[in-house]
Amino acid sequence: MTRPLLSRIAETLYWIGRYVERADDTARLLDVSVHRMLDEPDTCRSLYAVLGLSPAAPAGAQAVIRRLAYDLDEPASIAASVRSARDSARGVREVLSSEVWECLNVTWHHLSKLETLPPHGYLAFVRERAALFFGLADATMSRDDCWRFIVLGRSLERVDMTTRLLGVHLTSDWRLLLQASGADESFTRTHGSRDGAVLEFLLLDRLFPRSVVYSLLTAEKCLRALAPDTARAGVADSAQAAIGRVRAGLEYSDLDELSDRLPELLGTLQEACAAAGEAITKRFFQRREAMAWVGA
């Protein structure tokens, strides 16, 4: 029998999953865009748009890489995300396997030493360590609530980042979009060079673990296990309801209309992720105000 999970620990694990996924996604995005930024200044603005950041001056390739990869004062940067994940993990080491903790700790301590490498080496290291982190979590942690909160955070962050990428289209270069999503090779094996199936693959493919539908299904599965629904009708959990509605609507979309409906679909997905995040916070992470003695 597992012990109940404290709200503070649950929230920390959820955000560890989000931080590591954010660092991984940002590294993938930067890695496929480095050379393009040198020739096409619009790519720099697209990167900021993907991450929801206001463009900074100067907006050249080196400035963008510095801000999004190395700048600890930029919350959306890779370095800041890794630091946040590591600092968070340090406070909940008792519920993580030693391998998972050591992975984050070593990653953080090595990261600053790699700033002298070309950007590709730094970004490749981040991608590999993120994959190692989630692989170790899968291999060494029990499938209990601790693991579920990590996976839940990863899944929602992955949906959020994928929808941002699709919203900007990365200057309408579908191949670049696939590479940034880690989907290039899997897509080619499934669809060959049929670019018309890119949206279908990234949004609806049930077998590709980075697709939006796969991530939504994973988030739903975690929420059902975290808070079993005993209602005889409807869905009592607001987060599960928000995710389930948008997932069902997405799965039953007309494939021929995906491109035309893309702005509407992405807006709906962003709203659902935000609603689910708020509902998760309200249900699992809200802390009561500290009690105080009242006497004569």
C-alpha positions as CSV (number, residue, x, y, z in Angstrom):
1,M,0.0,0.0,0.0
2,T,1.4,3.4,-1.0
3,R,1.3,6.4,1.3
4,P,-0.8,9.5,0.3
5,L,1.3,12.0,-1.6
6,L,1.7,15.4,-0.1
7,S,0.4,18.3,-2.2
8,R,3.8,20.0,-2.1
9,I,5.5,16.9,-3.4
10,A,2.9,16.3,-6.1
11,E,3.2,19.9,-7.4
12,T,7.0,19.6,-7.4
13,L,7.0,16.4,-9.4
14,Y,4.5,17.8,-11.9
15,W,6.7,20.8,-12.6
16,I,9.9,18.7,-12.8
17,G,8.2,16.9,-15.7
18,R,7.3,20.2,-17.3
19,Y,10.7,21.8,-16.8
20,V,12.6,18.8,-18.3
21,E,10.2,18.6,-21.3
22,R,10.5,22.4,-21.9
23,A,14.3,22.2,-21.9
24,D,14.2,19.2,-24.4
25,D,11.7,20.9,-26.7
26,T,13.5,24.2,-26.7
27,A,16.8,22.4,-27.4
28,R,15.2,20.6,-30.4
29,L,13.8,23.8,-31.7
30,L,17.0,25.7,-31.4
31,D,19.1,22.9,-32.9
32,V,17.2,22.8,-36.2
33,S,17.1,26.6,-36.4
34,V,20.7,27.7,-35.7
35,H,21.9,27.7,-39.2
36,R,18.6,29.0,-40.6
37,M,18.8,32.0,-38.3
38,L,22.0,33.2,-39.9
39,D,20.3,33.5,-43.3
40,E,16.7,34.3,-42.4
41,P,16.1,36.9,-39.6
42,D,12.4,36.0,-39.6
43,T,13.4,32.7,-38.0
44,C,14.5,34.6,-34.9
45,R,11.2,36.3,-34.5
46,S,9.4,32.9,-35.1
47,L,11.4,31.3,-32.3
48,Y,10.3,34.1,-29.8
49,A,6.7,33.7,-31.0
50,V,6.8,29.9,-30.4
51,L,7.9,30.5,-26.8
52,G,5.5,33.4,-26.2
53,L,8.4,35.8,-25.7
54,S,8.7,39.4,-26.8
55,P,11.5,40.0,-29.3
56,A,14.6,41.6,-27.7
57,A,17.1,43.8,-29.3
58,P,19.5,42.7,-30.8
59,A,17.6,39.8,-32.4
60,G,20.5,38.2,-34.2
61,A,21.3,34.5,-34.1
62,Q,23.9,34.8,-31.3
63,A,21.6,36.9,-29.2
64,V,18.7,34.5,-29.6
65,I,20.9,31.5,-28.7
66,R,22.3,33.3,-25.7
67,R,18.9,34.1,-24.4
68,L,17.1,30.8,-25.1
69,A,19.9,28.5,-24.3
70,Y,22.3,30.0,-21.6
71,D,20.6,32.9,-19.9
72,L,19.6,32.0,-16.4
73,D,17.7,35.2,-16.0
74,E,15.3,34.1,-18.8
75,P,12.7,31.7,-17.3
76,A,12.1,30.1,-20.8
77,S,15.7,29.3,-21.4
78,I,17.1,25.8,-21.4
79,A,19.6,26.6,-18.5
80,A,16.8,28.1,-16.4
81,S,14.5,25.1,-17.0
82,V,17.3,22.6,-16.1
83,R,18.2,24.5,-13.0
84,S,14.5,24.7,-11.9
85,A,14.1,20.9,-12.5
86,R,17.3,20.1,-10.5
87,D,16.4,22.5,-7.6
88,S,12.9,21.0,-7.4
89,A,14.2,17.5,-7.5
90,R,16.6,18.2,-4.6
91,G,13.6,18.9,-2.4
92,V,11.8,15.6,-3.2
93,R,14.8,13.2,-3.4
94,E,13.0,10.8,-1.0
95,V,10.4,10.0,-3.7
96,L,12.7,9.8,-6.7
97,S,15.0,7.0,-7.5
98,S,18.7,7.8,-6.9
99,E,19.3,7.4,-10.7
100,V,16.7,10.0,-11.6
101,W,18.1,12.5,-9.0
102,E,21.7,11.9,-10.1
103,C,20.7,12.4,-13.8
104,L,19.4,15.8,-13.1
105,N,22.2,16.8,-10.7
106,V,24.9,15.8,-13.1
107,T,23.1,17.5,-16.0
108,W,23.0,20.8,-14.1
109,H,26.6,20.7,-13.0
110,H,27.8,19.8,-16.5
111,L,25.7,22.3,-18.4
112,S,27.7,25.5,-17.6
113,K,30.9,23.8,-18.7
114,L,29.5,23.2,-22.1
115,E,28.8,26.8,-23.0
116,T,32.2,27.0,-24.7
117,L,31.1,24.3,-27.2
118,P,29.4,25.1,-30.5
119,P,25.6,25.3,-29.9
120,H,24.9,21.9,-31.5
121,G,27.0,20.2,-28.8
122,Y,25.3,22.0,-26.0
123,L,21.8,21.3,-27.4
124,A,22.5,17.6,-28.2
125,F,23.7,17.2,-24.6
126,V,20.4,18.6,-23.3
127,R,18.3,16.4,-25.6
128,E,20.2,13.3,-24.6
129,R,20.0,14.1,-20.9
130,A,16.2,14.8,-21.1
131,A,15.7,11.4,-22.8
132,L,17.9,9.8,-20.1
133,F,15.9,11.4,-17.4
134,F,12.5,10.2,-18.6
135,G,14.0,6.8,-19.5
136,L,15.3,6.4,-16.0
137,A,12.0,7.5,-14.5
138,D,10.2,4.9,-16.6
139,A,12.8,2.2,-15.7
140,T,13.4,2.8,-12.0
141,M,10.2,4.3,-10.5
142,S,7.1,2.5,-9.5
143,R,4.0,3.3,-11.4
144,D,2.6,5.2,-8.5
145,D,1.4,8.8,-8.1
146,C,4.9,10.1,-8.0
147,W,5.6,8.8,-11.5
148,R,2.2,9.8,-12.7
149,F,2.7,13.5,-11.8
150,I,6.0,13.6,-13.7
151,V,4.4,12.1,-16.8
152,L,1.3,14.3,-16.5
153,G,3.5,17.4,-16.4
154,R,5.6,16.1,-19.4
155,S,2.4,15.4,-21.4
156,L,0.8,18.8,-21.0
157,E,4.0,20.6,-21.7
158,R,4.5,18.5,-24.8
159,V,1.0,19.4,-26.1
160,D,1.6,23.1,-25.3
161,M,4.9,23.2,-27.2
162,T,3.7,21.2,-30.2
163,T,0.7,23.5,-30.6
164,R,3.0,26.5,-30.4
165,L,5.2,25.1,-33.1
166,L,2.2,24.4,-35.4
167,G,0.9,27.9,-34.7
168,V,4.0,29.6,-36.0
169,H,4.7,26.9,-38.7
170,L,8.4,27.8,-38.5
171,T,8.1,29.8,-41.7
172,S,5.9,27.0,-43.2
173,D,8.8,24.6,-43.5
174,W,7.2,21.3,-42.7
175,R,10.5,19.4,-42.6
176,L,11.9,21.8,-40.1
177,L,8.8,21.4,-38.0
178,L,9.1,17.6,-38.0
179,Q,12.8,17.9,-37.0
180,A,11.9,20.3,-34.2
181,S,9.2,17.9,-32.9
182,G,11.6,14.9,-33.0
183,A,9.2,13.4,-35.6
184,D,11.2,13.5,-38.8
185,E,12.4,9.8,-39.0
186,S,9.2,8.3,-37.6
187,F,7.1,10.4,-40.1
188,T,9.3,9.3,-43.0
189,R,9.0,5.7,-42.1
190,T,5.2,6.0,-41.8
191,H,4.3,8.4,-44.7
192,G,7.4,8.7,-46.8
193,S,7.8,12.2,-48.3
194,R,4.1,13.0,-48.3
195,D,4.2,16.5,-46.7
196,G,0.4,16.7,-46.7
197,A,0.3,14.2,-43.8
198,V,2.4,16.2,-41.5
199,L,-0.5,17.8,-39.6
200,E,-2.3,14.5,-39.4
201,F,0.9,12.9,-37.9
202,L,1.7,15.6,-35.4
203,L,-1.8,16.1,-34.2
204,L,-3.6,12.7,-34.5
205,D,-1.1,9.8,-34.7
206,R,-1.9,7.4,-31.8
207,L,1.4,5.5,-32.1
208,F,3.9,8.4,-32.1
209,P,4.6,9.4,-28.5
210,R,5.1,13.1,-29.2
211,S,1.9,13.6,-31.1
212,V,-0.8,15.8,-29.5
213,V,-3.4,13.0,-29.3
214,Y,-0.9,10.5,-27.8
215,S,0.1,13.1,-25.2
216,L,-3.5,13.9,-24.4
217,L,-4.4,10.3,-24.0
218,T,-1.4,9.8,-21.7
219,A,-2.5,12.8,-19.6
220,E,-6.0,11.4,-19.3
221,K,-4.7,8.1,-18.2
222,C,-2.6,9.7,-15.5
223,L,-5.6,11.8,-14.2
224,R,-7.9,8.8,-14.1
225,A,-5.4,6.9,-12.0
226,L,-4.7,9.9,-9.7
227,A,-8.4,10.7,-9.1
228,P,-10.6,7.7,-10.0
229,D,-14.0,9.0,-11.1
230,T,-16.9,7.4,-9.3
231,A,-19.7,9.5,-10.9
232,R,-22.3,7.4,-12.7
233,A,-22.8,10.1,-15.4
234,G,-20.5,12.7,-16.8
235,V,-16.9,13.4,-15.7
236,A,-16.4,15.0,-12.2
237,D,-12.8,15.9,-12.7
238,S,-12.5,19.3,-14.5
239,A,-9.0,18.6,-15.8
240,Q,-9.9,15.3,-17.2
241,A,-13.1,16.8,-18.7
242,A,-11.2,19.6,-20.4
243,I,-8.6,17.2,-21.9
244,G,-11.1,14.6,-22.9
245,R,-13.4,17.0,-24.7
246,V,-10.6,18.5,-26.8
247,R,-9.0,15.1,-27.5
248,A,-12.4,13.6,-28.7
249,G,-13.0,16.6,-30.9
250,L,-9.5,16.3,-32.4
251,E,-9.7,12.6,-33.0
252,Y,-13.0,13.0,-34.9
253,S,-11.8,15.8,-37.0
254,D,-12.1,15.5,-40.8
255,L,-8.5,14.9,-42.0
256,D,-9.2,16.8,-45.2
257,E,-10.1,19.9,-43.2
258,L,-7.2,19.9,-40.8
259,S,-5.2,22.6,-42.5
260,D,-8.2,24.9,-42.9
261,R,-9.2,24.5,-39.3
262,L,-5.7,24.6,-37.9
263,P,-6.0,28.1,-36.2
264,E,-9.3,27.1,-34.5
265,L,-7.9,23.7,-33.4
266,L,-4.7,25.1,-32.0
267,G,-6.6,27.8,-30.1
268,T,-8.9,25.2,-28.6
269,L,-6.0,23.0,-27.6
270,Q,-4.2,26.0,-25.9
271,E,-7.4,26.8,-24.0
272,A,-7.8,23.2,-22.9
273,C,-4.2,22.9,-21.7
274,A,-4.6,26.1,-19.7
275,A,-7.9,25.0,-18.2
276,A,-6.5,21.6,-17.4
277,G,-3.4,23.2,-15.7
278,E,-5.7,25.4,-13.6
279,A,-7.9,22.5,-12.7
280,I,-4.9,20.3,-11.7
281,T,-3.5,23.1,-9.5
282,K,-6.9,23.6,-7.9
283,R,-7.5,20.0,-7.2
284,F,-4.1,18.7,-6.3
285,F,-1.9,21.6,-5.3
286,Q,-3.9,24.1,-3.4
287,R,-2.6,24.8,0.0
288,R,-4.7,25.9,2.9
289,E,-3.7,29.0,4.8
290,A,-1.7,28.3,7.9
291,M,-3.9,27.9,11.0
292,A,-3.4,30.2,13.9
293,W,-4.4,29.9,17.5
294,V,-7.3,32.1,18.6
295,G,-7.7,32.7,22.3
296,A,-8.5,35.2,24.9
